[in-house]
């Protein structure tokens, strides 16, 4: 799929804003740590912060995907049973979806 020039510019702008936000968060982490570093060590701190953050976010995405994959068969079974009985009744169609995962 080809993106228009406007869409490409929008994607670039969003990525730029995301990088700036991450940089601000790294600066805040540096301040919160109470460190006063020279420019070279500051850049190294930011690099390590972003590296560790990517690892953390990757692990969280894997965890969410694993939980989703565990719950999908039950969801599919519920929907299969509901729709095998013909069209859902007005009551079941208006009933909000509930999660089967434990509350935290």
Secondary structure, 3 states (H helix, E strand, C coil): CCCCHHHHHHHHHHHHHHHHHHHHHHHHHHHHHCCCCCHHHHHHHHHHHHHHHHHHHHHHHHHHHHHHHHHHHHHHHHHHHHHHCCCCCHHHHHCCCCCCCCCC
